[in-house]
Amino acid sequence: MEFRNKIKFFGLPLFLVIAIISFFSWSSKEKAALAPFFDLPQQIRSVKLSRDFTFAGEKVPLNDDTRERLDRELLVNAYWQSTTLLHLKMAYKYFPEIKPILEKNNIPEDFLYLSVAESSLRNATSSANAKGFWQFMKPTAMEFGLIINDEIDERYHLEKSTLAACRYIKQMKSRFHNWTNVAGAYNMGPTAFAAAMVKQKEDSYYDLSISEETSRYVFRIIAIKEIMRNPSDFGYYIEDEHHYKVMPIFRYVSVDKPITSLADFAHENGLTYRLLKYYNPWLISDKVNPVPGSEIKIRIPENISKY
């Protein structure tokens, strides 16, 4: 009886010690096995603001107010890891298409990051029904030459919507005089932005007391720019094989007659229906009827088997 009591007395603690050692040993082995795949060390630090910041070459006046607004957006975006990482990946794919159009139209490169702030480089639809990379509302889009009907929505056409955005930005530049005001007006709407300037007797975005969304907007663009231009400074690293591919070389099929089945058209051109829509997201129906006397150009990737 005494022997059995000793077993009970010493056995349970011994069992617990063995279990704990086994657990930590197993845990270490598992961690070692997973380390190459989930090596995401993180240090939570403040962002240094001890230098000049600009938007489109225009200096940000850093006072107590603007410093806090900029700091907020840098921290939010620096530690919004999944979204920021996706921004970096999408930029490899789409910036080569957008940047030359901005350059050709004398729009500062910083407006690349406005498109990121607007849509995360996706053909998004907002709660207000703004659409595409540049988040055009329907009346504005049509004012600047984009076709929108039941079968086509060129707000989703990256080249054409970027050209429309350039024209819109240029129009606002002549009205608001500097690029920072243009960016603020892009978000708020030029009519409301102009009214705020008149009412508050201010001529600078930074001095306006406006909605929180627009008050944060330019600072968000600046923060996105800083992170995307200097990703390693913020702890973001993307191996070459993880980059999203640039868009392939396309051939263009001109269409001047109705296509009653885009599925048939896709298969005739060696594509799936899904890939046809992927490369031509502005085709929003399963058919298309060009306006008489006009034509549309549908892009088909060369060397389809590679993509």
C-alpha positions as CSV (number, residue, x, y, z in Angstrom):
1,M,0.0,0.0,0.0
2,E,2.8,2.3,0.9
3,F,4.5,1.6,-2.5
4,R,1.4,2.4,-4.4
5,N,1.0,5.7,-2.6
6,K,4.6,6.6,-3.5
7,I,3.8,5.8,-7.1
8,K,0.8,8.1,-7.0
9,F,2.7,10.8,-5.2
10,F,5.7,10.8,-7.6
11,G,4.1,9.5,-10.8
12,L,1.8,12.5,-11.5
13,P,4.5,15.2,-11.3
14,L,6.8,13.0,-13.3
15,F,4.1,12.5,-16.0
16,L,3.5,16.3,-16.1
17,V,7.2,17.0,-16.5
18,I,7.6,14.5,-19.4
19,A,4.4,16.0,-21.0
20,I,5.7,19.5,-20.8
21,I,9.2,18.6,-22.2
22,S,7.5,16.7,-25.0
23,F,5.2,19.6,-25.8
24,F,8.0,22.1,-26.1
25,S,10.2,19.7,-28.0
26,W,7.4,19.1,-30.5
27,S,6.6,22.8,-30.7
28,S,10.2,23.6,-31.5
29,K,10.4,21.0,-34.2
30,E,7.1,22.3,-35.7
31,K,8.3,25.9,-35.6
32,A,11.6,24.9,-37.3
33,A,9.7,23.1,-40.0
34,L,7.3,26.0,-40.6
35,A,9.9,28.8,-40.4
36,P,10.8,28.9,-44.1
37,F,7.2,29.4,-45.0
38,F,6.0,31.8,-42.3
39,D,9.0,33.9,-41.5
40,L,7.2,37.2,-40.8
41,P,9.1,39.0,-38.0
42,Q,7.4,42.2,-37.0
43,Q,8.6,45.2,-35.0
44,I,6.0,47.8,-34.2
45,R,7.7,51.2,-34.4
46,S,6.8,54.8,-35.1
47,V,7.7,56.3,-38.5
48,K,10.3,59.0,-38.7
49,L,9.0,62.3,-40.0
50,S,12.3,64.2,-39.8
51,R,12.6,65.1,-43.5
52,D,10.6,66.8,-46.2
53,F,7.5,65.2,-47.7
54,T,6.0,66.2,-51.0
55,F,3.1,65.5,-53.3
56,A,3.8,66.0,-57.0
57,G,6.8,68.1,-56.1
58,E,4.9,70.3,-53.8
59,K,6.1,70.4,-50.2
60,V,3.9,69.3,-47.3
61,P,3.8,72.1,-44.7
62,L,4.5,70.2,-41.5
63,N,2.9,71.8,-38.5
64,D,1.3,70.1,-35.5
65,D,-1.9,69.4,-37.4
66,T,-0.4,68.2,-40.7
67,R,2.3,66.2,-38.9
68,E,-0.3,64.2,-37.1
69,R,-2.4,63.7,-40.2
70,L,0.6,62.4,-42.1
71,D,1.8,60.2,-39.2
72,R,-1.6,58.6,-39.0
73,E,-1.7,57.6,-42.7
74,L,1.9,56.3,-42.6
75,L,1.2,54.1,-39.6
76,V,-2.2,52.9,-40.9
77,N,-0.8,51.9,-44.3
78,A,2.6,50.6,-43.0
79,Y,0.8,48.2,-40.6
80,W,-2.0,47.3,-43.0
81,Q,0.1,44.4,-44.1
82,S,-2.0,42.3,-46.4
83,T,-3.4,45.3,-48.3
84,T,-0.1,47.0,-48.7
85,L,1.6,43.8,-49.8
86,L,-1.1,43.4,-52.5
87,H,-0.6,47.0,-53.6
88,L,3.1,46.3,-54.2
89,K,2.2,43.1,-56.2
90,M,-0.4,44.8,-58.2
91,A,1.9,47.7,-59.0
92,Y,4.3,45.3,-60.8
93,K,1.4,44.4,-63.1
94,Y,-0.3,47.7,-63.8
95,F,2.1,50.6,-63.3
96,P,3.8,49.7,-66.6
97,E,0.5,50.4,-68.3
98,I,-0.5,53.5,-66.3
99,K,2.8,55.3,-66.0
100,P,3.5,56.0,-69.7
101,I,0.0,57.4,-70.1
102,L,0.5,59.9,-67.2
103,E,4.0,60.8,-68.6
104,K,2.6,61.4,-72.1
105,N,-0.1,63.7,-70.7
106,N,2.3,65.6,-68.4
107,I,0.6,64.3,-65.2
108,P,3.0,64.0,-62.3
109,E,4.0,60.4,-61.4
110,D,2.6,60.8,-57.9
111,F,-0.9,60.4,-59.4
112,L,0.0,56.7,-59.8
113,Y,-0.6,56.4,-56.1
114,L,-3.9,58.3,-56.3
115,S,-5.1,55.4,-58.4
116,V,-3.9,53.0,-55.6
117,A,-5.7,55.1,-53.0
118,E,-8.9,55.1,-55.1
119,S,-9.2,51.4,-56.0
120,S,-6.2,49.4,-54.8
121,L,-5.5,48.9,-58.5
122,R,-8.6,46.9,-59.0
123,N,-11.8,47.4,-61.0
124,A,-13.6,48.2,-57.8
125,T,-17.2,49.5,-57.4
126,S,-17.8,52.0,-54.5
127,S,-20.9,52.3,-52.3
128,A,-21.7,55.4,-54.4
129,N,-21.4,53.4,-57.6
130,A,-18.1,54.9,-58.7
131,K,-16.2,52.3,-60.8
132,G,-12.8,51.3,-62.1
133,F,-9.2,52.0,-61.2
134,W,-9.9,55.8,-61.2
135,Q,-13.4,55.5,-59.5
136,F,-15.3,57.6,-62.0
137,M,-19.0,58.3,-61.4
138,K,-21.1,57.8,-64.5
139,P,-21.7,61.4,-65.4
140,T,-18.1,62.4,-65.1
141,A,-16.9,59.4,-67.0
142,M,-19.2,60.1,-69.9
143,E,-18.3,63.8,-69.8
144,F,-14.7,62.7,-70.5
145,G,-15.5,60.4,-73.3
146,L,-16.0,57.0,-71.8
147,I,-18.7,54.8,-73.2
148,I,-21.2,53.3,-70.6
149,N,-24.2,51.2,-71.6
150,D,-25.7,47.8,-70.9
151,E,-22.8,46.0,-72.7
152,I,-19.8,48.2,-72.3
153,D,-18.4,50.2,-69.3
154,E,-15.1,51.8,-70.2
155,R,-14.5,52.9,-66.6
156,Y,-13.1,49.3,-66.5
157,H,-10.9,49.9,-69.6
158,L,-7.6,50.7,-68.0
159,E,-6.1,52.7,-71.0
160,K,-9.2,54.7,-71.8
161,S,-10.1,55.4,-68.2
162,T,-6.5,56.6,-67.5
163,L,-6.7,58.9,-70.4
164,A,-10.0,60.2,-69.1
165,A,-8.4,60.7,-65.7
166,C,-5.6,62.7,-67.3
167,R,-8.1,65.0,-68.9
168,Y,-10.0,65.4,-65.7
169,I,-6.9,66.1,-63.7
170,K,-5.7,68.7,-66.2
171,Q,-9.1,70.4,-66.1
172,M,-8.9,70.7,-62.3
173,K,-5.3,71.9,-62.4
174,S,-6.4,74.9,-64.4
175,R,-9.1,75.6,-61.8
176,F,-7.2,74.9,-58.6
177,H,-3.7,75.9,-59.6
178,N,-1.7,73.3,-57.8
179,W,-1.5,69.5,-57.8
180,T,-2.3,69.1,-54.1
181,N,-5.6,70.9,-54.4
182,V,-6.3,68.8,-57.5
183,A,-5.9,65.6,-55.5
184,G,-8.2,66.9,-52.8
185,A,-10.8,68.0,-55.3
186,Y,-10.5,64.6,-57.0
187,N,-11.8,63.0,-53.8
188,M,-14.2,65.6,-52.7
189,G,-15.6,66.6,-56.0
190,P,-14.5,69.9,-57.6
191,T,-17.7,71.8,-57.0
192,A,-17.8,71.0,-53.2
193,F,-14.0,71.6,-52.9
194,A,-14.3,75.0,-54.6
195,A,-17.2,75.9,-52.3
196,A,-15.2,75.0,-49.2
197,M,-12.4,77.2,-50.4
198,V,-14.7,80.2,-50.9
199,K,-16.6,79.7,-47.6
200,Q,-13.4,79.2,-45.5
201,K,-11.4,81.9,-47.5
202,E,-8.5,79.5,-47.9
203,D,-6.6,78.5,-51.0
204,S,-4.7,75.4,-49.8
205,Y,-5.9,71.9,-49.2
206,Y,-3.9,71.7,-46.0
207,D,-5.8,74.7,-44.5
208,L,-9.3,73.5,-45.3
209,S,-11.5,72.0,-42.6
210,I,-13.4,69.4,-44.6
211,S,-14.7,65.9,-44.3
212,E,-12.5,63.3,-42.6
213,E,-12.2,61.3,-45.8
214,T,-10.9,64.1,-47.9
215,S,-8.9,65.6,-45.0
216,R,-7.0,62.2,-44.9
217,Y,-6.9,61.7,-48.6
218,V,-3.7,63.4,-49.8
219,F,-1.8,62.2,-46.7
220,R,-2.9,58.7,-47.6
221,I,-1.6,59.1,-51.1
222,I,1.7,60.4,-49.8
223,A,1.9,57.5,-47.3
224,I,1.2,54.9,-50.0
225,K,3.8,56.5,-52.2
226,E,6.5,56.4,-49.5
227,I,5.8,52.8,-48.7
228,M,5.6,51.6,-52.3
229,R,8.8,53.5,-53.3
230,N,10.7,52.3,-50.3
231,P,9.1,49.0,-49.3
232,S,12.1,47.5,-47.5
233,D,12.3,50.6,-45.2
234,F,8.8,49.5,-43.9
235,G,9.6,45.8,-43.7
236,Y,8.1,44.7,-47.0
237,Y,10.0,42.2,-49.2
238,I,8.7,40.4,-52.3
239,E,10.8,37.8,-54.0
240,D,11.0,38.0,-57.8
241,E,8.9,34.9,-58.3
242,H,6.1,36.4,-56.2
243,H,5.6,39.5,-58.4
244,Y,2.4,39.6,-60.4
245,K,3.3,39.3,-64.1
246,V,3.1,42.4,-66.3
247,M,0.3,42.2,-68.7
248,P,1.2,40.1,-71.8
249,I,1.6,41.4,-75.4
250,F,-1.8,41.7,-77.0
251,R,-3.1,41.6,-80.5
252,Y,-6.3,43.5,-81.1
253,V,-9.4,42.2,-82.9
254,S,-11.5,45.0,-84.4
255,V,-15.2,44.3,-84.2
256,D,-17.7,46.4,-86.1
257,K,-20.7,44.0,-86.1
258,P,-22.7,42.5,-83.3
259,I,-21.3,39.6,-81.3
260,T,-24.2,37.6,-80.0
261,S,-22.0,35.3,-77.9
262,L,-18.8,36.4,-76.3
263,A,-18.3,32.8,-75.2
264,D,-18.1,31.7,-78.8
265,F,-15.9,34.7,-79.7
266,A,-13.5,33.7,-76.9
267,H,-13.3,30.1,-77.9
268,E,-12.7,31.1,-81.6
269,N,-9.7,33.1,-80.4
270,G,-8.3,30.5,-78.2
271,L,-9.4,31.9,-74.9
272,T,-11.8,30.8,-72.2
273,Y,-14.7,33.1,-71.5
274,R,-13.2,33.9,-68.1
275,L,-9.9,35.0,-69.6
276,L,-11.6,37.1,-72.3
277,K,-13.3,39.0,-69.5
278,Y,-10.1,39.1,-67.4
279,Y,-8.2,40.9,-70.2
280,N,-11.2,43.0,-71.3
281,P,-13.2,43.7,-68.1
282,W,-15.0,46.6,-69.8
283,L,-17.1,44.0,-71.7
284,I,-19.8,43.7,-69.0
285,S,-22.3,41.6,-70.9
286,D,-22.2,38.3,-72.7
287,K,-22.7,40.0,-76.0
288,V,-21.7,43.3,-77.7
289,N,-23.3,45.5,-80.3
290,P,-20.9,48.2,-81.6
291,V,-22.6,51.5,-82.5
292,P,-23.2,51.6,-86.3
293,G,-20.3,53.1,-88.1
294,S,-17.9,52.5,-85.2
295,E,-15.7,49.6,-84.0
296,I,-14.4,48.3,-80.8
297,K,-11.1,46.6,-80.2
298,I,-10.9,43.5,-78.1
299,R,-7.5,42.4,-76.9
300,I,-6.3,38.9,-77.1
301,P,-3.0,37.9,-75.5
302,E,-0.3,36.6,-77.8
303,N,1.1,33.1,-76.9
304,I,-2.0,32.4,-74.9
305,S,-0.6,29.0,-73.7
306,K,2.0,30.9,-71.6
307,Y,-0.5,32.7,-69.5
